[in-house]
Amino acid sequence: MAWQWRTLDRDKWNEASELLDIVAARYPVLVARPAKPLAIGTGDRLKTMRAEVGLTEEQADLVLVRVTRTSSYLAALARGGPRYDLEGEIAGEVSEAERKAAGAVLAARRARRRARIDADNACRSVESDQAIDAGEGSAETTDAIEVRGAEAGEAGEANQASAPSEAGGSDDRAAA
């Protein structure tokens, strides 16, 4: 099956991680830390050897996508250096074009992430400003509003007690 995932949803990612745990017992280079660039053709080799680890062709693809789409793997490509086969032996070098391409993918990921963070922060700031404007701010803001409201209420009661009544004067004058 010659298809590729552009992205993996959470369920596929978790499935791929479980499969990777199984395959990594036989081929530890797939989960090496720091990540190691894999030899060209590793995917085809993994597919032909999939029976050894009990994978379908689709599962072999999924494992390879799971390994090669991580930022740590792309960073290993961007650093350059040797490529490794499934047994962990050196099998070629990362080309300059591959290094640059991996670096570009990482830079794009960082830019998208930074944009998402900036957008989230901007939304939070606007929501916070709107909540404060509506009197729904933080607990401190709410407490301050309640205190001011209580003070205003007390002042209002005091003003009512000293103000002349509608019947023509204060109660003190009426008693005199």
HELIX and SHEET records of a PDB file:
HELIX    1   1 ARG A   10  ARG A   26  1                                  17    
HELIX    2   2 PRO A   28  VAL A   31  5                                   4    
HELIX    3   3 THR A   42  THR A   48  1                                   7    
HELIX    4   4 ARG A   50  VAL A   53  1                                   4    
HELIX    5   5 GLU A   57  THR A   68  1                                  12    
HELIX    6   6 SER A   71  ARG A   79  1                                   9    
HELIX    7   7 GLU A   96  ASP A  133  1                                  38    
HELIX    8   8 ALA A  139  SER A  162  1                                  24    
HELIX    9   9 ASP A  171  ALA A  175  1                                   5    
SHEET    1   A 2 PRO A  82  TYR A  84  0                                        
SHEET    2   A 2 ILE A  90  GLU A  93 -1                                        
END                                                                             
